[in-house]
Each structure stands twice: as structure tokens, then as C-alpha cells.
Amino acid sequence: MLKEDRVSQELVEHLLFLHRALRHGVKSRAMADGYTIPQRIVMGYLFRHGDLSVKELSQQVGLSHSTISGIVDRLERKGLATRIQDPRDRRITKVSLTDLARNHFNSMMTQRMFSGVVGVFNRATAGEQMKILEGFRTLRELLDREE
């Protein structure tokens, strides 16, 4: 039982370390672009999933309706998003990315967001890379089983 506790604690320490490393990369990238992390999250979600209402964005991103609404207001002022009335139901307003925002995401690769971690991975030996990937594959399979 004691060994299990130590192993679990080591896992938590590794996860926290990885979380900090990834978060640092995201923060650095967000600051370089001039966008806040929540703005990048909303823009990324719209980029991947298309036009959504503020309510849908709120539910999908996990932020309050008022927070998402404020983020969309700021994105609109920067020319990155627009609100469009749904032609089938005028009560619904969708948020859409502008061409400026789409061009930004088209030019930015996900790897750049995590460039620090990806850089370290790329400098690892082939054997180390395989161990890392195998560990992530196993963890992903286990997590997928839980869903």
C-alpha cells in the first residue's frame, strides 16, 4: 500500500510538472500574439468547430455566459469575431471568426504553442521518444476506457 501511494504521488508530480511546462508555453505564445489565454481558447474553439452561439461556447469551453460574452465583445473590438443573426431563427446569434482571425490560426501551428516541450522531445534520442509516446498512448487508452 505504501509503494502504491509513492507511485501515485510520483504520477501527480509528473503531471503537475507537465501542466506547468505546457501552461508556460501557452502563456508565452499568448503574450507574443497579444491575446489572452481565454481569447485564444475561444478563437481556437470557433476555428475548430465553426460558428456557435455564446451559450454553446459557454457550455463547450466551460466558462460562464457573461465571461464568454465579454471575451466575444473584446474579440469584436479587435476585428477578430463578429456576431451574426441566425437566418432560420432570428432569436439566435452566432459568433463567427473574421478572416483576420482565421488567417492567424491558419498561420499558427499547434506545435508552436507547445514549442518548448516539442523542442525537448525533438532533441531526445529515438529510444526516449518511443518511451514517451508509448507512455502517452497507454495513458490515453486508459483514459478513453473511463469515458
C-alpha positions in Angstrom: 0.0 0.0 0.0 2.8 2.4 0.9 4.5 1.7 -2.5 1.2 2.4 -4.3 1.0 5.8 -2.5 4.5 6.7 -3.6 3.8 5.7 -7.2 0.6 7.7 -7.2 2.4 10.7 -5.7 5.1 10.4 -8.4 2.5 10.4 -11.1 0.9 13.5 -9.6 4.3 15.3 -9.5 5.0 14.4 -13.2 1.5 15.6 -14.2 1.9 18.9 -12.3 5.4 19.4 -13.9 4.0 18.7 -17.4 1.0 21.0 -16.7 3.3 23.9 -15.7 5.6 23.3 -18.8 2.6 23.3 -21.2 1.0 26.3 -19.4 4.2 28.3 -19.7 4.3 27.6 -23.4 0.7 28.6 -23.9 1.2 31.8 -21.8 4.4 32.7 -23.8 2.6 32.2 -27.1 -0.5 34.2 -25.9 1.7 37.1 -24.8 3.6 37.1 -28.0 0.4 37.3 -30.0 -1.2 39.9 -27.8 -4.2 37.7 -27.0 -5.2 36.5 -23.6 -5.4 32.8 -22.9 -9.3 32.8 -22.7 -9.4 34.7 -26.0 -7.1 32.1 -27.6 -9.3 29.3 -26.2 -12.5 30.9 -27.7 -10.9 31.6 -31.0 -9.4 28.1 -31.2 -12.8 26.5 -30.4 -14.5 28.6 -33.1 -11.7 27.8 -35.6 -12.1 24.1 -35.0 -15.9 23.9 -34.6 -17.3 26.7 -36.7 -19.9 29.3 -35.7 -21.5 28.9 -32.3 -23.8 30.8 -30.0 -22.5 32.4 -26.8 -24.5 29.8 -24.9 -22.9 26.9 -26.9 -19.4 28.4 -26.5 -20.0 28.8 -22.8 -21.1 25.1 -22.4 -18.2 23.8 -24.6 -15.4 25.9 -23.2 -16.6 25.7 -19.6 -16.7 29.4 -18.9 -19.7 31.4 -17.7 -22.1 33.0 -20.3 -21.1 36.5 -19.1 -17.4 35.7 -19.4 -17.7 34.4 -22.9 -19.9 37.4 -23.8 -17.1 39.7 -22.6 -14.4 37.8 -24.5 -16.5 38.0 -27.7 -17.0 41.7 -27.2 -13.2 42.2 -26.9 -12.6 40.0 -30.0 -15.2 42.0 -31.9 -13.4 45.3 -31.0 -10.1 43.8 -32.3 -11.8 42.7 -35.5 -11.4 39.0 -34.8 -15.0 37.9 -34.3 -18.5 39.0 -35.3 -22.0 38.2 -34.1 -24.3 37.0 -36.9 -28.0 36.5 -36.5 -29.2 33.0 -37.5 -31.3 33.4 -40.7 -33.5 30.4 -39.6 -34.2 31.7 -36.1 -33.6 35.4 -35.5 -33.6 34.9 -31.8 -30.3 33.1 -32.1 -27.0 34.9 -32.6 -23.9 33.0 -33.6 -20.3 34.1 -33.1 -18.1 33.8 -36.1 -14.4 34.3 -36.6 -13.4 37.0 -39.1 -10.9 36.3 -41.9 -8.2 38.1 -39.8 -8.7 35.5 -37.0 -8.9 32.6 -39.5 -5.6 33.7 -41.2 -4.0 34.0 -37.8 -4.9 30.4 -36.9 -4.0 29.1 -40.4 -0.5 30.5 -40.0 0.0 29.2 -36.5 0.7 25.6 -35.9 -0.2 23.8 -32.7 3.4 22.8 -32.3 4.4 26.4 -32.0 2.1 26.8 -29.0 4.0 23.9 -27.3 7.3 24.6 -28.9 9.3 24.3 -25.6 8.0 20.7 -24.9 8.2 19.8 -28.6 11.7 21.1 -28.8 12.8 19.0 -25.9 11.1 16.0 -27.4 12.8 16.5 -30.7 16.2 16.6 -29.0 15.6 13.3 -27.3 17.0 10.1 -28.6 14.8 7.9 -30.8 14.5 5.4 -27.9 13.5 8.2 -25.4 10.9 9.5 -27.9 9.4 6.0 -28.3 9.2 5.6 -24.5 7.4 9.0 -24.2 5.0 8.2 -27.0 4.3 4.7 -25.7 3.6 6.2 -22.2 1.2 8.7 -23.7 -0.6 6.1 -25.8 -1.1 3.9 -22.8 -2.4 6.7 -20.7 -4.7 7.8 -23.4 -6.1 4.3 -23.9 -6.7 4.0 -20.1 -8.5 7.4 -20.0 -10.5 6.5 -23.1 -11.8 3.4 -21.3 -13.0 5.5 -18.5 -15.3 7.7 -20.7 
